[in-house]
Amino acid sequence: MKKEKYTLNGPGIPKNPQEKNALFKFADVFLDHFWKLITLNLLYAVFYIPLLAALWTAGKVEDETTMLALIGVLLLVQAVVIGPATCGFMKVLRNMSQSRPVFMAHDFFKTFRENLKQGIAMGFVDVIFCTAVFVAIPVYQHMSDQNSAFFIPYVICIALCFIFLIMHFYIYLLIVSTNLSLFKILKNSFYLTAIALKQNLITLVFAVLILFLTILFYPISFFFLPFLPLSLLGLIICYNSFPVIRKYVIQPFYDSRGEKNPEFAYLDAGDDDRVFEDAAEIESQTPAEEKKTLTGVFDKNKDKSASKPKKIIK
Protein backbone atom coordinates (compact mmCIF):
# COMPACT_ATOMS: atom_id res chain seq x y z
CA MET A 1 0.00 0.00 0.00
CA LYS A 2 2.83 2.44 0.82
CA LYS A 3 4.43 1.80 -2.55
CA GLU A 4 1.19 2.55 -4.39
CA LYS A 5 0.81 5.84 -2.48
CA TYR A 6 4.01 7.23 -3.98
CA THR A 7 2.95 6.34 -7.55
CA LEU A 8 -0.21 8.47 -7.48
CA ASN A 9 -0.30 11.77 -9.36
CA GLY A 10 -0.07 14.75 -7.03
CA PRO A 11 -0.49 18.49 -7.55
CA GLY A 12 3.23 18.84 -8.35
CA ILE A 13 5.18 22.08 -8.24
CA PRO A 14 3.43 25.16 -9.66
CA LYS A 15 5.15 26.70 -12.68
CA ASN A 16 4.64 30.27 -11.45
CA PRO A 17 5.39 31.60 -7.95
CA GLN A 18 2.39 31.99 -5.67
CA GLU A 19 1.80 35.52 -4.38
CA LYS A 20 1.76 35.94 -0.61
CA ASN A 21 -0.05 38.48 1.47
CA ALA A 22 1.76 41.83 1.11
CA LEU A 23 2.64 42.04 4.81
CA PHE A 24 4.04 38.48 4.93
CA LYS A 25 5.94 39.08 1.71
CA PHE A 26 7.55 42.20 3.17
CA ALA A 27 8.44 40.29 6.34
CA ASP A 28 10.14 37.62 4.21
CA VAL A 29 12.13 40.24 2.34
CA PHE A 30 13.12 42.00 5.57
CA LEU A 31 14.26 38.82 7.31
CA ASP A 32 16.05 37.45 4.24
CA HIS A 33 18.12 40.64 3.91
CA PHE A 34 18.34 41.67 7.58
CA TRP A 35 22.13 41.70 7.85
CA LYS A 36 22.52 43.29 4.42
CA LEU A 37 20.14 46.04 5.52
CA ILE A 38 22.33 46.76 8.54
CA THR A 39 25.46 46.86 6.37
CA LEU A 40 23.73 49.08 3.82
CA ASN A 41 22.54 51.44 6.57
CA LEU A 42 26.11 51.76 7.87
CA LEU A 43 27.41 52.45 4.36
CA TYR A 44 24.76 55.07 3.63
CA ALA A 45 25.20 56.76 7.02
CA VAL A 46 28.83 57.54 6.10
CA PHE A 47 27.58 59.99 3.46
CA TYR A 48 25.83 62.05 6.15
CA ILE A 49 29.09 62.90 7.91
CA PRO A 50 29.28 66.38 6.27
CA LEU A 51 25.79 67.20 7.56
CA LEU A 52 26.66 66.01 11.07
CA ALA A 53 29.86 68.06 10.92
CA ALA A 54 27.83 71.13 9.89
CA LEU A 55 25.49 70.66 12.86
CA TRP A 56 28.47 70.25 15.18
CA THR A 57 30.05 73.42 13.74
CA ALA A 58 26.84 75.40 14.34
CA GLY A 59 26.94 74.51 18.01
CA LYS A 60 30.68 74.71 18.73
CA VAL A 61 32.22 77.50 16.63
CA GLU A 62 31.69 80.87 18.29
CA ASP A 63 32.88 83.22 15.54
CA GLU A 64 29.83 83.76 13.31
CA THR A 65 31.74 84.43 10.08
CA THR A 66 33.90 81.32 10.48
CA MET A 67 30.88 79.26 11.45
CA LEU A 68 28.86 80.30 8.37
CA ALA A 69 31.84 79.69 6.07
CA LEU A 70 32.43 76.19 7.47
CA ILE A 71 28.74 75.33 7.34
CA GLY A 72 28.58 76.51 3.72
CA VAL A 73 31.52 74.32 2.69
CA LEU A 74 30.16 71.29 4.55
CA LEU A 75 26.69 71.69 3.02
CA LEU A 76 28.31 71.97 -0.41
CA VAL A 77 30.11 68.67 0.17
CA GLN A 78 26.86 67.16 1.46
CA ALA A 79 25.03 68.25 -1.69
CA VAL A 80 27.67 66.64 -3.93
CA VAL A 81 27.77 63.23 -2.23
CA ILE A 82 24.25 62.62 -0.91
CA GLY A 83 22.47 62.46 -4.28
CA PRO A 84 24.60 59.75 -5.93
CA ALA A 85 24.75 57.87 -2.60
CA THR A 86 20.96 57.88 -2.37
CA CYS A 87 20.78 56.54 -5.93
CA GLY A 88 22.96 53.58 -4.97
CA PHE A 89 21.04 53.14 -1.72
CA MET A 90 17.65 53.03 -3.47
CA LYS A 91 18.88 50.74 -6.25
CA VAL A 92 19.96 48.10 -3.73
CA LEU A 93 16.72 48.42 -1.76
CA ARG A 94 14.63 48.27 -4.93
CA ASN A 95 16.26 44.98 -5.87
CA MET A 96 15.68 43.65 -2.37
CA SER A 97 12.03 44.69 -2.34
CA GLN A 98 11.40 43.02 -5.71
CA SER A 99 13.28 39.82 -4.75
CA ARG A 100 15.97 40.37 -7.37
CA PRO A 101 19.61 39.33 -6.97
CA VAL A 102 21.48 41.74 -4.71
CA PHE A 103 25.25 42.36 -4.81
CA MET A 104 25.26 45.17 -2.33
CA ALA A 105 28.66 46.87 -2.62
CA HIS A 106 28.88 46.30 -6.38
CA ASP A 107 25.33 47.56 -7.05
CA PHE A 108 25.73 50.54 -4.71
CA PHE A 109 28.95 51.95 -6.14
CA LYS A 110 28.12 51.08 -9.75
CA THR A 111 24.83 52.98 -9.45
CA PHE A 112 26.70 55.80 -7.65
CA ARG A 113 28.96 56.23 -10.70
CA GLU A 114 26.30 55.74 -13.36
CA ASN A 115 23.92 58.32 -11.86
CA LEU A 116 26.56 60.81 -10.75
CA LYS A 117 25.27 63.81 -12.74
CA GLN A 118 21.59 63.45 -11.93
CA GLY A 119 22.43 62.48 -8.37
CA ILE A 120 24.55 65.58 -7.78
CA ALA A 121 21.90 67.80 -9.40
CA MET A 122 19.19 66.31 -7.20
CA GLY A 123 21.45 66.58 -4.16
CA PHE A 124 21.77 70.33 -4.74
CA VAL A 125 17.99 70.62 -5.16
CA ASP A 126 17.48 68.82 -1.85
CA VAL A 127 20.03 70.86 0.08
CA ILE A 128 18.81 74.19 -1.32
CA PHE A 129 15.16 73.32 -0.69
CA CYS A 130 15.79 72.08 2.87
CA THR A 131 17.92 75.13 3.70
CA ALA A 132 15.27 77.51 2.33
CA VAL A 133 12.49 75.77 4.26
CA PHE A 134 14.59 75.64 7.43
CA VAL A 135 14.90 79.43 7.24
CA ALA A 136 11.45 80.29 5.85
CA ILE A 137 9.16 78.35 8.21
CA PRO A 138 10.42 79.95 11.49
CA VAL A 139 10.43 83.39 9.86
CA TYR A 140 6.87 83.13 8.54
CA GLN A 141 5.69 81.61 11.82
CA HIS A 142 7.12 84.53 13.77
CA MET A 143 5.69 87.06 11.30
CA SER A 144 2.26 85.39 11.35
CA ASP A 145 2.13 85.91 15.12
CA GLN A 146 2.41 89.65 14.51
CA ASN A 147 0.38 89.86 11.29
CA SER A 148 -2.18 87.21 10.35
CA ALA A 149 -1.60 87.89 6.63
CA PHE A 150 1.69 85.98 6.86
CA PHE A 151 -0.16 82.87 7.98
CA ILE A 152 -0.88 82.08 4.30
CA PRO A 153 2.80 81.83 3.17
CA TYR A 154 3.47 79.89 6.39
CA VAL A 155 0.85 77.28 5.42
CA ILE A 156 2.13 77.23 1.82
CA CYS A 157 5.66 76.43 3.08
CA ILE A 158 4.37 73.52 5.15
CA ALA A 159 2.30 72.21 2.21
CA LEU A 160 5.33 72.40 -0.11
CA CYS A 161 7.38 70.47 2.44
CA PHE A 162 4.72 67.77 2.59
CA ILE A 163 4.50 67.45 -1.21
CA PHE A 164 8.27 67.49 -1.67
CA LEU A 165 8.63 64.79 0.98
CA ILE A 166 6.18 62.46 -0.77
CA MET A 167 7.83 63.16 -4.13
CA HIS A 168 10.98 61.62 -2.67
CA PHE A 169 9.18 58.28 -2.48
CA TYR A 170 9.64 58.25 -6.28
CA ILE A 171 12.41 60.65 -7.33
CA TYR A 172 15.46 58.48 -6.71
CA LEU A 173 13.64 55.29 -7.76
CA LEU A 174 12.86 56.94 -11.10
CA ILE A 175 16.48 58.07 -11.47
CA VAL A 176 17.80 54.52 -11.12
CA SER A 177 14.92 52.87 -13.01
CA THR A 178 14.45 55.08 -16.10
CA ASN A 179 16.35 57.28 -18.53
CA LEU A 180 14.08 60.28 -18.02
CA SER A 181 15.51 63.75 -17.62
CA LEU A 182 15.56 65.22 -14.12
CA PHE A 183 12.79 67.66 -15.01
CA LYS A 184 10.50 64.83 -16.16
CA ILE A 185 11.42 62.78 -13.10
CA LEU A 186 10.35 65.65 -10.84
CA LYS A 187 7.16 66.15 -12.86
CA ASN A 188 6.25 62.46 -12.79
CA SER A 189 7.03 62.27 -9.07
CA PHE A 190 4.66 65.18 -8.51
CA TYR A 191 1.91 63.38 -10.45
CA LEU A 192 2.44 60.18 -8.48
CA THR A 193 1.94 61.99 -5.17
CA ALA A 194 -1.74 62.34 -6.14
CA ILE A 195 -2.21 59.23 -8.30
CA ALA A 196 -1.00 56.75 -5.67
CA LEU A 197 -2.54 58.45 -2.65
CA LYS A 198 -3.24 55.21 -0.76
CA GLN A 199 0.33 53.85 -1.11
CA ASN A 200 1.77 57.26 -0.25
CA LEU A 201 -0.27 57.54 2.94
CA ILE A 202 0.75 54.03 4.03
CA THR A 203 4.41 54.84 3.43
CA LEU A 204 4.05 58.17 5.21
CA VAL A 205 2.45 56.50 8.26
CA PHE A 206 5.40 54.10 8.58
CA ALA A 207 7.87 56.97 8.11
CA VAL A 208 6.17 59.01 10.87
CA LEU A 209 6.08 55.92 13.10
CA ILE A 210 9.83 55.32 12.70
CA LEU A 211 10.53 59.01 13.36
CA PHE A 212 8.24 58.99 16.41
CA LEU A 213 9.97 55.93 17.90
CA THR A 214 13.36 57.49 17.23
CA ILE A 215 12.37 60.66 19.10
CA LEU A 216 10.57 58.76 21.86
CA PHE A 217 13.58 56.64 22.73
CA TYR A 218 16.19 59.38 22.28
CA PRO A 219 19.10 59.36 23.20
CA ILE A 220 19.17 55.55 23.16
CA SER A 221 17.80 55.52 19.59
CA PHE A 222 20.69 57.77 18.48
CA PHE A 223 23.08 54.84 18.78
CA PHE A 224 20.84 52.68 16.53
CA LEU A 225 20.57 55.26 13.73
CA PRO A 226 23.71 54.04 11.90
CA PHE A 227 22.47 50.44 11.90
CA LEU A 228 18.88 50.09 10.67
CA PRO A 229 16.30 52.94 10.57
CA LEU A 230 17.39 54.43 7.23
CA SER A 231 17.50 51.14 5.34
CA LEU A 232 14.22 49.97 6.93
CA LEU A 233 12.47 53.16 5.86
CA GLY A 234 14.03 52.93 2.39
CA LEU A 235 12.87 49.32 2.03
CA ILE A 236 9.31 50.32 2.94
CA ILE A 237 9.43 53.13 0.38
CA CYS A 238 10.71 50.83 -2.38
CA TYR A 239 8.26 48.06 -1.50
CA ASN A 240 5.26 50.42 -1.73
CA SER A 241 6.42 52.84 -4.42
CA PHE A 242 8.16 50.76 -7.09
CA PRO A 243 4.95 48.87 -8.03
CA VAL A 244 3.38 52.29 -8.64
CA ILE A 245 6.27 53.25 -10.95
CA ARG A 246 5.93 49.92 -12.72
CA LYS A 247 2.19 50.46 -13.23
CA TYR A 248 2.23 54.09 -14.37
CA VAL A 249 5.67 54.50 -15.98
CA ILE A 250 7.31 51.20 -16.93
CA GLN A 251 4.33 49.11 -18.07
CA PRO A 252 2.78 51.86 -20.26
CA PHE A 253 6.14 52.13 -22.04
CA TYR A 254 6.04 48.45 -23.06
CA ASP A 255 2.32 48.59 -23.84
CA SER A 256 2.81 51.55 -26.18
CA ARG A 257 5.43 49.54 -28.10
CA GLY A 258 3.41 46.34 -28.11
CA GLU A 259 6.11 44.54 -26.10
CA LYS A 260 5.96 42.39 -23.00
CA ASN A 261 7.58 43.57 -19.81
CA PRO A 262 10.60 41.25 -19.31
CA GLU A 263 10.10 41.56 -15.57
CA PHE A 264 7.17 39.15 -15.95
CA ALA A 265 8.79 36.77 -18.42
CA TYR A 266 8.33 33.89 -15.98
CA LEU A 267 4.55 34.16 -16.47
CA ASP A 268 4.84 33.31 -20.17
CA ALA A 269 5.46 29.61 -19.61
CA GLY A 270 4.76 27.33 -22.54
CA ASP A 271 2.30 24.48 -22.73
CA ASP A 272 4.88 22.04 -21.37
CA ASP A 273 4.04 21.38 -17.72
CA ARG A 274 7.57 20.42 -16.82
CA VAL A 275 9.21 22.62 -14.21
CA PHE A 276 12.74 21.33 -14.77
CA GLU A 277 14.30 20.81 -18.18
CA ASP A 278 17.66 19.52 -19.27
CA ALA A 279 19.97 22.45 -19.90
CA ALA A 280 21.85 20.66 -22.68
CA GLU A 281 18.57 20.02 -24.49
CA ILE A 282 17.62 23.69 -24.28
CA GLU A 283 21.01 24.76 -25.62
CA SER A 284 20.72 22.38 -28.56
CA GLN A 285 17.25 23.73 -29.47
CA THR A 286 18.18 27.42 -29.29
CA PRO A 287 20.33 28.81 -32.11
CA ALA A 288 23.07 31.12 -30.91
CA GLU A 289 21.78 34.04 -32.95
CA GLU A 290 18.35 33.82 -31.29
CA LYS A 291 19.64 34.10 -27.73
CA LYS A 292 18.92 37.55 -26.39
CA THR A 293 19.22 39.24 -23.08
CA LEU A 294 16.04 40.88 -21.89
CA THR A 295 16.45 44.54 -21.06
CA GLY A 296 13.92 47.00 -19.84
CA VAL A 297 13.28 50.47 -18.58
CA PHE A 298 14.27 49.43 -15.07
CA ASP A 299 17.77 48.46 -16.27
CA LYS A 300 18.60 51.91 -17.50
CA ASN A 301 22.06 51.37 -18.95
CA LYS A 302 21.48 48.13 -20.80
CA ASP A 303 19.54 49.61 -23.71
CA LYS A 304 20.50 53.17 -24.44
CA SER A 305 18.76 53.18 -27.82
CA ALA A 306 15.32 52.51 -26.39
CA SER A 307 13.27 55.65 -25.90
CA LYS A 308 11.69 55.99 -22.51
CA PRO A 309 8.21 57.25 -21.61
CA LYS A 310 8.21 61.02 -21.52
CA LYS A 311 5.24 61.58 -19.22
CA ILE A 312 2.58 59.78 -17.23
CA ILE A 313 -0.50 61.86 -18.01
CA LYS A 314 -1.04 62.97 -21.62
C-alpha positions as CSV (number, residue, x, y, z in Angstrom):
1,M,0.0,0.0,0.0
2,K,2.8,2.4,0.8
3,K,4.4,1.8,-2.5
4,E,1.2,2.6,-4.4
5,K,0.8,5.8,-2.5
6,Y,4.0,7.2,-4.0
7,T,3.0,6.3,-7.5
8,L,-0.2,8.5,-7.5
9,N,-0.3,11.8,-9.4
10,G,-0.1,14.8,-7.0
11,P,-0.5,18.5,-7.6
12,G,3.2,18.8,-8.3
13,I,5.2,22.1,-8.2
14,P,3.4,25.2,-9.7
15,K,5.2,26.7,-12.7
16,N,4.6,30.3,-11.5
17,P,5.4,31.6,-7.9
18,Q,2.4,32.0,-5.7
19,E,1.8,35.5,-4.4
20,K,1.8,35.9,-0.6
21,N,0.0,38.5,1.5
22,A,1.8,41.8,1.1
23,L,2.6,42.0,4.8
24,F,4.0,38.5,4.9
25,K,5.9,39.1,1.7
26,F,7.5,42.2,3.2
27,A,8.4,40.3,6.3
28,D,10.1,37.6,4.2
29,V,12.1,40.2,2.3
30,F,13.1,42.0,5.6
31,L,14.3,38.8,7.3
32,D,16.1,37.5,4.2
33,H,18.1,40.6,3.9
34,F,18.3,41.7,7.6
35,W,22.1,41.7,7.8
36,K,22.5,43.3,4.4
37,L,20.1,46.0,5.5
38,I,22.3,46.8,8.5
39,T,25.5,46.9,6.4
40,L,23.7,49.1,3.8
41,N,22.5,51.4,6.6
42,L,26.1,51.8,7.9
43,L,27.4,52.4,4.4
44,Y,24.8,55.1,3.6
45,A,25.2,56.8,7.0
46,V,28.8,57.5,6.1
47,F,27.6,60.0,3.5
48,Y,25.8,62.0,6.1
49,I,29.1,62.9,7.9
50,P,29.3,66.4,6.3
51,L,25.8,67.2,7.6
52,L,26.7,66.0,11.1
53,A,29.9,68.1,10.9
54,A,27.8,71.1,9.9
55,L,25.5,70.7,12.9
56,W,28.5,70.3,15.2
57,T,30.0,73.4,13.7
58,A,26.8,75.4,14.3
59,G,26.9,74.5,18.0
60,K,30.7,74.7,18.7
61,V,32.2,77.5,16.6
62,E,31.7,80.9,18.3
63,D,32.9,83.2,15.5
64,E,29.8,83.8,13.3
65,T,31.7,84.4,10.1
66,T,33.9,81.3,10.5
67,M,30.9,79.3,11.4
68,L,28.9,80.3,8.4
69,A,31.8,79.7,6.1
70,L,32.4,76.2,7.5
71,I,28.7,75.3,7.3
72,G,28.6,76.5,3.7
73,V,31.5,74.3,2.7
74,L,30.2,71.3,4.6
75,L,26.7,71.7,3.0
76,L,28.3,72.0,-0.4
77,V,30.1,68.7,0.2
78,Q,26.9,67.2,1.5
79,A,25.0,68.2,-1.7
80,V,27.7,66.6,-3.9
81,V,27.8,63.2,-2.2
82,I,24.3,62.6,-0.9
83,G,22.5,62.5,-4.3
84,P,24.6,59.7,-5.9
85,A,24.8,57.9,-2.6
86,T,21.0,57.9,-2.4
87,C,20.8,56.5,-5.9
88,G,23.0,53.6,-5.0
89,F,21.0,53.1,-1.7
90,M,17.7,53.0,-3.5
91,K,18.9,50.7,-6.3
92,V,20.0,48.1,-3.7
93,L,16.7,48.4,-1.8
94,R,14.6,48.3,-4.9
95,N,16.3,45.0,-5.9
96,M,15.7,43.6,-2.4
97,S,12.0,44.7,-2.3
98,Q,11.4,43.0,-5.7
99,S,13.3,39.8,-4.7
100,R,16.0,40.4,-7.4
101,P,19.6,39.3,-7.0
102,V,21.5,41.7,-4.7
103,F,25.2,42.4,-4.8
104,M,25.3,45.2,-2.3
105,A,28.7,46.9,-2.6
106,H,28.9,46.3,-6.4
107,D,25.3,47.6,-7.1
108,F,25.7,50.5,-4.7
109,F,29.0,52.0,-6.1
110,K,28.1,51.1,-9.8
111,T,24.8,53.0,-9.4
112,F,26.7,55.8,-7.7
113,R,29.0,56.2,-10.7
114,E,26.3,55.7,-13.4
115,N,23.9,58.3,-11.9
116,L,26.6,60.8,-10.7
117,K,25.3,63.8,-12.7
118,Q,21.6,63.5,-11.9
119,G,22.4,62.5,-8.4
120,I,24.5,65.6,-7.8
121,A,21.9,67.8,-9.4
122,M,19.2,66.3,-7.2
123,G,21.5,66.6,-4.2
124,F,21.8,70.3,-4.7
125,V,18.0,70.6,-5.2
126,D,17.5,68.8,-1.9
127,V,20.0,70.9,0.1
128,I,18.8,74.2,-1.3
129,F,15.2,73.3,-0.7
130,C,15.8,72.1,2.9
131,T,17.9,75.1,3.7
132,A,15.3,77.5,2.3
133,V,12.5,75.8,4.3
134,F,14.6,75.6,7.4
135,V,14.9,79.4,7.2
136,A,11.5,80.3,5.9
137,I,9.2,78.4,8.2
138,P,10.4,79.9,11.5
139,V,10.4,83.4,9.9
140,Y,6.9,83.1,8.5
141,Q,5.7,81.6,11.8
142,H,7.1,84.5,13.8
143,M,5.7,87.1,11.3
144,S,2.3,85.4,11.3
145,D,2.1,85.9,15.1
146,Q,2.4,89.7,14.5
147,N,0.4,89.9,11.3
148,S,-2.2,87.2,10.3
149,A,-1.6,87.9,6.6
150,F,1.7,86.0,6.9
151,F,-0.2,82.9,8.0
152,I,-0.9,82.1,4.3
153,P,2.8,81.8,3.2
154,Y,3.5,79.9,6.4
155,V,0.9,77.3,5.4
156,I,2.1,77.2,1.8
157,C,5.7,76.4,3.1
158,I,4.4,73.5,5.2
159,A,2.3,72.2,2.2
160,L,5.3,72.4,-0.1
161,C,7.4,70.5,2.4
162,F,4.7,67.8,2.6
163,I,4.5,67.4,-1.2
164,F,8.3,67.5,-1.7
165,L,8.6,64.8,1.0
166,I,6.2,62.5,-0.8
167,M,7.8,63.2,-4.1
168,H,11.0,61.6,-2.7
169,F,9.2,58.3,-2.5
170,Y,9.6,58.3,-6.3
171,I,12.4,60.7,-7.3
172,Y,15.5,58.5,-6.7
173,L,13.6,55.3,-7.8
174,L,12.9,56.9,-11.1
175,I,16.5,58.1,-11.5
176,V,17.8,54.5,-11.1
177,S,14.9,52.9,-13.0
178,T,14.5,55.1,-16.1
179,N,16.4,57.3,-18.5
180,L,14.1,60.3,-18.0
181,S,15.5,63.8,-17.6
182,L,15.6,65.2,-14.1
183,F,12.8,67.7,-15.0
184,K,10.5,64.8,-16.2
185,I,11.4,62.8,-13.1
186,L,10.3,65.6,-10.8
187,K,7.2,66.1,-12.9
188,N,6.2,62.5,-12.8
189,S,7.0,62.3,-9.1
190,F,4.7,65.2,-8.5
191,Y,1.9,63.4,-10.4
192,L,2.4,60.2,-8.5
193,T,1.9,62.0,-5.2
194,A,-1.7,62.3,-6.1
195,I,-2.2,59.2,-8.3
196,A,-1.0,56.7,-5.7
197,L,-2.5,58.5,-2.7
198,K,-3.2,55.2,-0.8
199,Q,0.3,53.9,-1.1
200,N,1.8,57.3,-0.3
201,L,-0.3,57.5,2.9
202,I,0.8,54.0,4.0
203,T,4.4,54.8,3.4
204,L,4.1,58.2,5.2
205,V,2.5,56.5,8.3
206,F,5.4,54.1,8.6
207,A,7.9,57.0,8.1
208,V,6.2,59.0,10.9
209,L,6.1,55.9,13.1
210,I,9.8,55.3,12.7
211,L,10.5,59.0,13.4
212,F,8.2,59.0,16.4
213,L,10.0,55.9,17.9
214,T,13.4,57.5,17.2
215,I,12.4,60.7,19.1
216,L,10.6,58.8,21.9
217,F,13.6,56.6,22.7
218,Y,16.2,59.4,22.3
219,P,19.1,59.4,23.2
220,I,19.2,55.5,23.2
221,S,17.8,55.5,19.6
222,F,20.7,57.8,18.5
223,F,23.1,54.8,18.8
224,F,20.8,52.7,16.5
225,L,20.6,55.3,13.7
226,P,23.7,54.0,11.9
227,F,22.5,50.4,11.9
228,L,18.9,50.1,10.7
229,P,16.3,52.9,10.6
230,L,17.4,54.4,7.2
231,S,17.5,51.1,5.3
232,L,14.2,50.0,6.9
233,L,12.5,53.2,5.9
234,G,14.0,52.9,2.4
235,L,12.9,49.3,2.0
236,I,9.3,50.3,2.9
237,I,9.4,53.1,0.4
238,C,10.7,50.8,-2.4
239,Y,8.3,48.1,-1.5
240,N,5.3,50.4,-1.7
241,S,6.4,52.8,-4.4
242,F,8.2,50.8,-7.1
243,P,5.0,48.9,-8.0
244,V,3.4,52.3,-8.6
245,I,6.3,53.2,-10.9
246,R,5.9,49.9,-12.7
247,K,2.2,50.5,-13.2
248,Y,2.2,54.1,-14.4
249,V,5.7,54.5,-16.0
250,I,7.3,51.2,-16.9
251,Q,4.3,49.1,-18.1
252,P,2.8,51.9,-20.3
253,F,6.1,52.1,-22.0
254,Y,6.0,48.5,-23.1
255,D,2.3,48.6,-23.8
256,S,2.8,51.5,-26.2
257,R,5.4,49.5,-28.1
258,G,3.4,46.3,-28.1
259,E,6.1,44.5,-26.1
260,K,6.0,42.4,-23.0
261,N,7.6,43.6,-19.8
262,P,10.6,41.2,-19.3
263,E,10.1,41.6,-15.6
264,F,7.2,39.2,-16.0
265,A,8.8,36.8,-18.4
266,Y,8.3,33.9,-16.0
267,L,4.6,34.2,-16.5
268,D,4.8,33.3,-20.2
269,A,5.5,29.6,-19.6
270,G,4.8,27.3,-22.5
271,D,2.3,24.5,-22.7
272,D,4.9,22.0,-21.4
273,D,4.0,21.4,-17.7
274,R,7.6,20.4,-16.8
275,V,9.2,22.6,-14.2
276,F,12.7,21.3,-14.8
277,E,14.3,20.8,-18.2
278,D,17.7,19.5,-19.3
279,A,20.0,22.5,-19.9
280,A,21.8,20.7,-22.7
281,E,18.6,20.0,-24.5
282,I,17.6,23.7,-24.3
283,E,21.0,24.8,-25.6
284,S,20.7,22.4,-28.6
285,Q,17.3,23.7,-29.5
286,T,18.2,27.4,-29.3
287,P,20.3,28.8,-32.1
288,A,23.1,31.1,-30.9
289,E,21.8,34.0,-32.9
290,E,18.4,33.8,-31.3
291,K,19.6,34.1,-27.7
292,K,18.9,37.5,-26.4
293,T,19.2,39.2,-23.1
294,L,16.0,40.9,-21.9
295,T,16.4,44.5,-21.1
296,G,13.9,47.0,-19.8
297,V,13.3,50.5,-18.6
298,F,14.3,49.4,-15.1
299,D,17.8,48.5,-16.3
300,K,18.6,51.9,-17.5
301,N,22.1,51.4,-19.0
302,K,21.5,48.1,-20.8
303,D,19.5,49.6,-23.7
304,K,20.5,53.2,-24.4
305,S,18.8,53.2,-27.8
306,A,15.3,52.5,-26.4
307,S,13.3,55.6,-25.9
308,K,11.7,56.0,-22.5
309,P,8.2,57.2,-21.6
310,K,8.2,61.0,-21.5
311,K,5.2,61.6,-19.2
312,I,2.6,59.8,-17.2
313,I,-0.5,61.9,-18.0
314,K,-1.0,63.0,-21.6
